[in-house]
Amino acid sequence: MSAYLIICGIIPALLNEMLWKTISNGSSAAWLHLFTLIALNSIFIFVLIKKYQLNVGVFRRVSLNGVLLGCGSAILFFLVLDNFLDPLLDRVFVASAEEYRQTIAQLRRYPVINFIRVCLMAPVVEEILIRGCILNSLQDKYGIAPALLLSTFFFSVLHFNFVQTISALVCGLILGLLYIKTGALVSCILAHSLYNIISYLSVIGPVNL
């Protein structure tokens, strides 16, 4: 996990600050940052799967039941997290809430680019990594319960803001259960992506896209 955070988190951030923002400005730098994230995440996952010979199939075991469960999970996330848990945590952890509001303000600067990053790229990458690679591998070695708990923890680590981390624990646990129930990675990607889209549009607004 530390390797992923360095390669796909720290390095793109450094490139963005030290290179892209110096050779271009505004949306051009933001697009270059997005392409860097997509490239490094793709390479990392490809190498990870090849190195450890992981059996990851994004479209394996696709079913109507899995699609419906994915859509239902996305709606559940929005109702429980965005409309209950997050506002409650915002009142308790004021500093984290303010940090999150600053993040939202940054998202509004380049809504289309950030929509691609948050609603399309992130769900695919995170689900392949956490459920497809980590949960699968741990389940084969340690069993369902330890694999579910550890993969949920790793998922929460990807979300640095404290309020988001708590929400990510809930989200990660349900996504893990969804994967165990359906065996379909695409159901988790659908749930994750649809939830992010609903949440993103509720905060940013479709008119800004």
C-alpha angles and dihedrals in degrees: 000000000000089000090054093049091051098043099037100027115028099032095051090047092051092046090050094051099037102034119011095046091049098051096039140012141215118003094355091065090045091053091048089051091051093050089049091053092048093047097047094044092049093048093046094051092043092052092044093053093045096044096051095030092234120186101228119162116176096190098035118127095006111176140163089246090054092049092050092047090050093051091045091051091052092053091046091052092052095047096044103033106032097035102035120009100038096048089048092051091045090062092050101040102041097170093053090046091054091049089051091051089053089052090053090051089053091050090055091059093070105014098170095048092046091046089059091047099043103032103032113019100036097051093049095046096042095047094048090048101040104031101021099043111016102033092042094050095044092046092056091049106035107015135252103298099050091042092051094048096044094046089049090052092049090049091054091050089063089064107069100186110090095227090048090047092058091047089046090056090058093042093046093050093052093044089051091051089047091054093047090048098047104022085216118125090192089064090058092046090050093049093046095044096044091049091050091048093051092045093044095050092045090056104031098030128227091254090067091058 
